[in-house]
Amino acid sequence: MSTALRAPRAPLWRDRNFRLLWLGESVSQVGTVITTVAMPLVAIQTLHASTFQVAVLESAVWLPWLLVGLLAGAWVDRVRRRRLMLVCHALSCLLLASVPLAWWAGVLSVGHLLVVALGLGVCSVFAMTAYEVLLPTVVGQDDLAEANAKVRGSESSAQVLGPGLGGLLVQVFGPVMGLLADAVSFAACALCLARVTVRETPDTGSRRRGDLLREVWDGLRFTLRDPYFRPISLYLATANLATGALGAIVVVFLVREVGVDAASVGALLSAGGIGGVVGAMLARRVIRAMGSARGLLFGELVAMPFTLMMPLTTSGLGVLFFVASTFMFNAGVTVSNVIIGSFRQSYCPRHLLGRVTASGRFLGYGALPIGAVLAGALATATGLRTGAWVICVAQALCVLALVLSPIRRHRDLPSEPAGVH
């Protein structure tokens, strides 16, 4: 590690480039969370979609990770990430703005929402992968844990503010207006990102036909063979299968099974989201006290048992089961997400970072649409509450992938692969 990185640094929030990147991502996250509330409510309240149609719509946002996720990683390693993110944010803004325009014109349909969700998913694949590679360029390695904690904290804050704001917008102006708010948030994020000035070093070497597929395989092979990435990827794939399933039916569950209105849906999701803020605030303390490997296991072992409280949710005071479940789940998972993100950015060889990030997310996020479709079928066949029980039990068992891995034998995760100096 260079002397410059070991030297004392000013507080990270004083770094202009990081501050702009952080602000833009924070604004965008609020808009995105508003959409997670508004999009299914547009389908449910405006278009009267079925439970299965809502589940398919939810899955469409994540389906591109299966379709183009691996190729995105190789592509990100070749290009300037900031420019790619700007293009993705602009396209996302236009896609979201098309929904209120179609509604005002009287031509909005579930098919239109599906196309928008798929387009947003494709943009998200490239933008999120590019962000993971861009961040280590903006901040030094010693600041990655703090930077990831701040960004995760913003994401968790968005989980608090976004659903409530989304529910309020839906209640006052109708569900379509929530999507327009997200379009504005992407425009604001692009403005912040345009002012970030960093020196990027994309791989611009000459290539032959077939090199893209070889590069994709290099990233996937590293992920599947590494003794730390392999169990982490297995955990993320299985956990996200359950997360995608639960996310696909949670709004329908609250509206049709518990009987809450749109504003209450937002408030409940916001209350649970406070746990993520707490987790982000505690992440660095957990790492210092326990080490990164033990902190990762601690976060997950705190989170997973509480997911079993969610299906107990009923009307009245019974909604406290939902709040407690999502609060503790979000707190624990946020701690582990900070650790996993920082570990990937510091441990992975820099020239493979885009591909390894995309490979992990292909396995993890690619499970989300599968889970969403399975949840739609399960809830249709067994009912919403029974389906929620099956999903939550499966999610709680996913932590075994980490507990039974070599990670449990270490206090800290390594800073580089074995044999790399």
Residue pairs with C-beta under 8 A, 6 or more apart in sequence:
1 141
1 142
4 140
5 140
5 141
5 142
6 142
9 140
9 142
9 143
12 18
12 139
12 143
12 146
12 147
12 150
13 19
13 22
13 150
15 138
15 139
17 138
17 196
17 197
17 198
18 138
18 139
18 147
20 192
20 193
20 195
20 196
21 134
21 135
21 138
21 192
21 193
21 196
22 147
22 150
22 151
22 154
23 192
24 188
24 189
24 190
24 191
24 192
24 193
25 131
25 151
25 154
25 189
26 151
26 154
26 157
26 158
27 185
27 188
27 189
27 192
28 89
28 185
28 186
28 188
28 189
29 154
29 155
29 157
29 158
29 162
30 158
30 161
30 162
30 165
30 185
31 162
31 181
31 182
31 183
31 184
31 185
31 186
32 158
32 162
32 182
32 185
33 158
33 159
33 161
33 162
33 163
33 166
33 273
34 162
34 163
34 165
34 166
34 169
34 178
34 179
34 181
34 182
34 185
35 96
35 120
35 166
35 178
35 179
35 182
36 162
36 163
36 166
36 247
37 162
37 163
37 166
37 167
37 170
37 178
37 251
37 262
37 265
37 266
37 269
38 166
38 169
38 170
38 175
38 176
38 177
38 178
38 179
38 181
38 182
39 57
39 58
39 113
39 117
39 178
39 179
40 54
40 57
40 58
40 251
40 252
41 170
41 175
41 178
41 251
41 262
41 265
42 99
42 108
42 113
42 175
42 176
42 178
42 179
43 49
43 53
43 54
43 57
43 110
43 113
44 54
44 251
44 252
44 255
45 170
45 175
45 262
46 103
46 108
46 174
46 175
46 176
47 108
47 109
47 110
47 113
49 57
49 110
51 249
51 252
51 256
51 376
51 379
51 380
51 384
52 376
52 377
52 380
53 110
53 376
54 248
54 249
54 251
54 252
54 376
55 248
55 249
55 372
55 373
55 375
55 376
55 377
55 379
56 114
56 372
56 373
56 376
57 110
57 113
57 114
57 117
58 117
58 244
58 247
58 248
58 372
59 244
59 248
59 368
59 369
59 370
59 371
59 372
59 373
59 376
60 114
60 117
60 118
60 121
60 369
61 117
61 118
61 120
61 121
61 124
61 368
61 369
62 121
62 244
62 365
62 366
62 368
62 369
62 372
63 118
63 121
63 369
64 118
64 121
64 122
64 124
64 125
65 121
65 125
65 361
65 362
65 364
65 365
65 366
65 368
65 369
66 362
66 366
66 369
66 370
68 122
68 125
69 125
69 129
69 358
69 359
69 361
69 362
69 365
69 366
70 216
70 219
70 220
70 355
70 358
70 359
70 362
71 212
71 216
71 358
72 125
72 126
72 129
72 358
73 129
73 216
73 219
73 354
73 355
73 356
73 357
73 358
73 359
73 362
74 212
74 215
74 216
74 219
74 354
74 355
74 358
75 126
75 212
75 354
76 84
76 126
76 129
76 130
76 133
76 354
76 355
76 357
76 358
77 133
77 202
77 203
77 215
77 351
77 352
77 353
77 354
77 355
78 202
78 203
78 204
79 202
80 200
80 202
81 130
81 131
81 133
81 134
81 137
81 200
81 202
82 130
82 134
82 193
82 196
82 198
82 200
84 126
84 127
84 130
85 126
85 127
85 130
85 131
85 134
85 193
86 190
86 193
86 194
88 123
88 124
88 126
88 127
88 130
89 123
89 127
89 186
89 187
89 189
89 190
89 193
90 186
90 187
90 190
91 119
91 123
92 119
92 120
92 123
92 124
92 127
92 183
92 186
93 183
93 184
93 186
93 187
93 190
94 183
95 116
95 119
95 120
95 123
96 116
96 120
96 179
96 180
96 182
96 183
96 186
97 180
97 183
98 112
98 116
99 108
99 112
99 113
99 116
99 176
99 179
99 180
100 176
100 177
100 179
100 180
102 108
102 109
102 112
103 176
108 176
125 358
125 361
128 361
129 354
129 357
129 358
129 361
130 354
132 341
132 344
132 345
132 353
132 354
132 357
133 353
133 354
133 357
134 198
134 200
135 144
135 147
135 148
135 151
135 345
136 144
136 345
136 346
136 350
136 353
137 198
137 199
137 200
138 147
138 196
138 198
139 147
141 345
141 346
144 342
144 345
144 346
145 283
145 284
145 287
145 338
145 339
145 342
146 284
148 338
148 341
148 342
148 345
149 280
149 281
149 283
149 284
149 338
150 280
152 276
152 279
152 280
152 283
152 334
152 337
152 338
152 341
153 276
153 277
153 280
153 281
155 276
155 280
155 334
156 273
156 274
156 275
156 276
156 277
156 278
156 279
156 280
156 330
156 334
157 273
157 276
157 277
158 273
159 269
159 270
159 272
159 273
159 276
159 277
159 330
160 270
160 271
160 273
160 274
160 276
160 277
161 270
162 270
162 273
163 265
163 266
163 267
163 268
163 269
163 270
163 273
164 266
164 267
164 269
164 270
165 181
165 266
166 178
166 181
166 266
167 262
167 263
167 264
167 265
167 266
167 267
167 269
168 263
168 266
169 177
169 178
169 181
170 177
170 178
170 262
170 263
170 266
171 261
171 262
171 263
175 262
203 351
215 355
216 355
218 352
218 355
219 352
219 354
219 355
219 356
219 358
219 359
220 355
220 359
220 362
222 229
222 348
222 352
222 355
222 356
222 359
223 229
223 230
223 233
223 356
223 359
223 360
223 363
224 230
224 233
224 359
226 417
227 405
227 406
228 343
228 347
228 405
228 406
228 407
228 413
228 414
229 344
229 356
229 360
230 405
231 401
231 402
231 404
231 405
231 406
231 407
232 340
232 360
232 402
232 405
232 407
233 359
233 360
233 363
233 364
234 363
234 401
235 300
235 398
235 399
235 401
235 402
236 340
236 360
236 363
236 364
236 367
237 363
237 364
237 366
237 367
238 367
238 394
238 398
238 401
239 364
239 395
239 398
239 399
240 364
240 365
240 367
240 368
240 371
241 367
241 368
241 370
241 371
241 374
241 394
242 371
242 391
242 392
242 394
242 395
242 398
243 368
243 371
243 395
244 367
244 368
244 369
244 370
244 371
244 372
244 375
245 371
245 372
245 374
245 375
245 378
245 391
245 394
246 307
246 310
246 371
246 375
246 388
246 391
246 392
246 395
247 368
247 371
247 372
248 371
248 372
248 373
248 375
248 376
249 375
249 376
249 379
249 384
249 387
249 388
249 391
251 265
252 379
252 384
253 313
253 379
253 384
253 385
253 388
254 260
254 264
254 265
254 268
254 313
254 322
255 261
255 262
255 265
256 384
257 384
257 385
258 313
258 314
258 315
258 318
258 319
258 322
259 315
260 268
260 315
260 319
264 319
268 319
268 322
268 323
268 326
269 326
271 323
271 326
271 327
272 322
272 323
272 325
272 326
272 327
272 329
272 330
273 326
273 330
274 327
274 330
275 326
275 327
275 328
275 329
275 330
275 331
275 332
275 334
276 330
276 331
276 333
276 334
278 327
278 331
278 334
279 299
279 330
279 331
279 332
279 333
279 334
279 335
279 338
280 334
280 338
282 331
282 335
283 295
283 334
283 335
283 338
283 339
284 338
286 295
286 298
286 299
286 335
287 295
287 338
287 339
289 295
290 298
290 411
291 410
291 411
291 412
292 339
292 342
292 343
292 412
292 413
293 407
293 408
293 410
293 411
293 412
293 413
294 410
294 411
295 335
295 336
295 339
296 335
296 336
296 339
296 340
296 402
296 407
296 413
297 402
297 403
297 407
297 408
298 332
298 335
299 332
299 333
299 334
299 335
299 336
299 339
300 332
300 333
300 336
300 399
300 402
301 332
301 399
301 403
302 328
302 331
302 332
302 335
303 328
303 329
303 330
303 331
303 332
303 333
303 336
303 399
304 329
304 332
304 395
304 396
304 397
304 398
304 399
305 396
306 324
306 325
306 327
306 328
306 329
306 332
307 325
307 329
307 392
307 395
307 396
308 325
308 392
308 393
308 396
309 321
309 322
309 324
309 325
310 321
310 322
310 325
310 326
310 388
310 392
311 385
311 388
311 389
311 392
312 318
312 321
313 319
313 321
313 322
313 325
314 321
339 413
343 413
344 353
344 356
344 357
344 360
345 353
346 415
346 416
347 413
347 414
347 415
347 416
347 417
348 356
348 357
349 417
349 420
371 391
375 387
375 391
378 387
378 390
378 391
379 387
379 388
381 387
382 390
402 408
407 413
